[in-house]
Amino acid sequence: MSVQLRARTIVLTLCSTLLATAVAALPARAEGTARAAWEVKGPHGSPTAVVALDRSDGRPTLAVRRAGRTVLEPSPLGLVTEQTDFSRGLTLTGRSERTITEHYTSPTGKSRDRVARMTEARFRFRTADGARLDLVTRVARDGVAYRYVLPQNHGNVLREASAFALPTGANALLGGYRADNELRFTRYDSAAAAPAGAYMMQGLFRTDGGNGAAADDGDYALIAESDVNGTYAGAHLTHITDSSTYGLSLWNDEPILTTGPLTTPWRAIVTGDLATVTESTFTDDLAPASRVRDTSWIKPGPALWTWLAGGKEAGQSLAAQEKYVDYAAERGWRYEVVDAGWYFKTGEWEVIDPRWQTDSWMPELVRYAAAKGVGIHVWLHYSLLTDPVEREKWLSTLAGWGVKGVKIDFMDSESQERMRWYDDVLESTARHHLMVNFHGSTIPKGIQRTWPQVMSMEGVGGEEKRNNTAEQLASLPFTRNVIGSMDFTPGAFHRPYRPNVASDAGELGLSVLYESGIQNLSGTPESYDARPEARRYLEQLPARWEETRLLTGDPGRSAVLARRAADGRWFIGGTFTGAARTVDVPLRLGAGRWLVETLTDGPSGLLRETHVVRGGGTLTVPVVADGGFAALACRAREGRTTCEN
């Protein structure tokens, strides 16, 4: 290197160091003498993130404000590795900022066309020993998120210091944590009053505590995560008695194994009024772009799910499955799902080797269904796909038969090892053009943007469970289904255990209220035929949704959502807890006159009525105790009497 070049390099390095120091120092504002703080502001109407550093002990925190009100008090940040404690003793050495604008489409979810606009700020911290931790924050109209980046390996991650300090007086809607994410949600008048323990990473908090305002107009924060893969593990919330702070714990407190630089998942706070949170795609927006280049084979749509309609016995019978295919074809439903038992020899729990087509009737069913325009999805136990060689045998054979998708069950873990398994299976199913529905699983957490063949995931105590309540039905639109597609499997009118057993209209409304890329309808053909109005409505369900709007709701008590199909019609579903009453639903579908067909519970079955309502007006609907309704809306015009296609 020449003397001149060496001198120039030294000057540039010095300038870079001085610039980094200046960038770090200029935006800072003193908060007394105790700490320095830096604001991160997003697009117009966004919340504000405030990153601060305690001057006395070098502990970083993050707070969130929205419209001058506190969403999150200063909350601990950082992580601890085997070699370094990155939760204290830090100094800021630099800060940079950029604007992110991303356009993408999604075959599933609340909307097809997405635009993600975010401000990203990177804070570069160092310990006294010179170890570096970057804190990356993002602020969007509907949320604030952060993650940690370790540019160098500092040993396995032992724990995170990450926590969420809710304002005093905040209330909560929380579900206890279990590996399959299937426990019920409970509403607490105070976030501090929730029992000590572990909760799912989908806790909803009303941060203004109510203050006499209607539920729709309150300030909310939904704690979630995004971009979880095999480099890390899933997380859950932890709580101690009489505290408004919720900590974050990793799977079984097991160390995160690292071999080099590390980027952690996003810790997300979806925030805004209730409509903003419910309609948010923030966790998808944070996730990496699609890894599937050609998505033409990914086709969402309704399915006839035969498990509750016939169980394992139906799964083992070709003749029974052909009858279900016939029924799905008559209804115009795109798929039929064959559940557990199809790959066992009759009367035995012995797995048929999938390489030998003569041992299975599945290829014959696939051919039969294809001739009628129906695709077949099949159930698999995840253990069949753990060995790479066996996984390739199964998936290549199923794809060769013409199977359209796989329902993979019983993972029951969010460990780093299991997240690596998800990575491998998602790559393999994408390569074989197989859509996926995960059961006994984690929840989506942005996975549907990166791997759009994921049509749905369970992570919910669905229709097949016997412990659901009316409160649970009214909790899910504001918690689990905000995160991503949810396979609740509505439509089981014949089930005596459903909490809305007295409300066929409420059960019908769940087919819209709950979004799932594959909407697995779980009733028997006989139960649909006995309810021709319900059958007629379900025949109208579109393959996917273009837009979603919350019309009204109160988490854990009521929810009414409208979802727009590609043809401009709006499907509406509502659920309510409590006594029978008449409810007023704001029709927030746009200006002009709307023809609305409602389906409510009448004295002798479902009652269909037609109304003409102006956009912005009110739709008045009677609901039975712990019931609901379904509706279909289209533009009113002269001579139009129905919204049916």
Phi, psi and omega in degrees: 000134180290161178299317180298316182293322179295318179297319179296321179296318180297317180297315181296320179296316179297318179297319180297319180295315179296321180294317179299318179296319179294316179298322179292323188275323188299314183284351187290146172230138182286139174245087191066219174249002188279325186204162172252148184222148181228130181268143172238117182247139180261200178300167182307133180089001182279159167291173177241131174264139178237110176265130183227158179227122178291125184290335186277322184233003175067029178270128179272151176220164174225133175236159180227132175237151176218123179052040177081000181249151182279125172262319181220125174291163176310119189239141184301146175233168173114170175216166183234127177252179179298332186253336191216141173262108180262023179253358180201170179065030182261152169232149180272127180250350179179160179212139175225162184215147176211162177255135180245128173228119182230135175248131176207164177242156181226130177286347180232174172099195187283337182207155181275308184264126185237143171231120179254116177241121185216150168261127179247129176238135178246123178254125181257113181251154173225150173274174178298333179273002177090005177287140188252136171232127174259134171255119179253123180244148174228140180232125178233176180301329186245017178175170175231138179220157174212157175211166179250145175232125174252105182296339179230158180284129177237030182087176182297148178279125181270321181192166171253146173272355184308135177207168184229110182264105181280152178298148175301130181098351177297145172253175192215151170233108192230147173243133177301150185271135171214157188303329182267002177056040186247007180282161184281158175267146178232140180265130180240131180295339178224131177298329180288337185275351178299140181302152176296144179150194183256140181229154180297151180280056176202048181274133180254130180235133169269106193281343176270359176069005181106291179051032176080354181279155176297154182302321182298330187264003184283175175260131186230155173220124176252119181272125184213185173218163182212158179059054175264123179221193187290357174278355185212193177229164174290159182236165173215164181274148175232149186218143173247155185301141174062032177232141175268006179259135178244121179277179180231127179238147177268167186309118176052021183056027178282144177297149172271119183281128181231149178232003182189204176303153186223136169239122184277168172296163175285138167260117191244142172240100177280122189217153181150195172287178188297322179294318180300315180293315184295321183272357187295145169243025188302317181294328173289319182299329181284338188284159177297154180297164183303137175263005179253112185287308180263112182251014184297336181275352182271108186229105177289172177159167178291154179221149169269114180263123192267356186297307179286341179279342182198344176073198185301324182299319178295325180295337182264006185239117176298318182299317179295318181294325177296324177293321177294321176300316179302317182293318178298319179297320179295327181276346185080018178278138191287331189225160167231134185251122179261119188267201189305144174109345187290333183259017174259146175293145184306125177079359182229153173261056179245122184288134174281132175294119187292349182288342185252100185298332182293343180273355184227145175270359184300315180303324179293319178296318180299317179295318179299315182292319181300324179295339180256008178077023181243133176266153182251132169247145183231150180274142175221141170283137186301331183297339176290346187243016181278322178278127184303322181292313180293324177301315180296321178299309182298307187291320179293323178294314180298316178297322178296326177289338184102011175298139185268335183198164180235138173255108188256132194232157168071036171293314172049043178196147172238030179289164177299320179299317181289326177294327174296322177299315176304314179305313183292315182293322180293320176296318182291315180294325176296318180296326181266008178055051177244122173289159189227140169230114181268130173241163185053050199229177165290181175256166194305309175053043177088356185297332185284342173281315183288322180235083188292354175284352175284106183280326184193167174217152177284262182058033182199146173281096190276198187298332181287344181281159183252004186246018177285158178228166175299325178295322178296317180301324182271358177266324189298324179297340184255359183231268186303315186282349171294325186289324182167183185304141189228118182270077178281340182058065180286173173099006182277071183299335184278353184280125180281356187261355184289143185292338179256038187301335179272002185229091174296328178294320177295320177297318178297320181297335179296335180295341176254319183301324180255123181269136176207132181301320166252106179275097182283104179276124197252012180276169174275152174307323180296323181291327176288318181295330178285349180231073186301330178290322176294315179300316179300318181294315181295332176292341181271348185303132178280171180290328183205174181248142177266334185199150179228138177224135170278123178271318175194159178176163176212105189310126181085356182232324180198155176201132173226118179241148173242137180230133185264133175273168183297335181275005176093351178282148177252128173261137186233135176227139181222147175223145185219146173258161174096195187290161174298142181192176173256130183246148176255122183247118176297132182265082184269063184249354183123163183291163178102183182264136181240136170269122184237122174260119180256147173240113182234173181274114176260177182295337181235026179128192182294137182244122178258127179228151182248135180228151170245119185229140176279143176304133185091350177278194184238134173261122181260125188226132173277137176231145177277174180301132182049043184241202182186200182203168172230154180208162177223127184237140176215167180296130178282137175210164183304126176086352181277126182240352180211154175263003183289137173276000000 
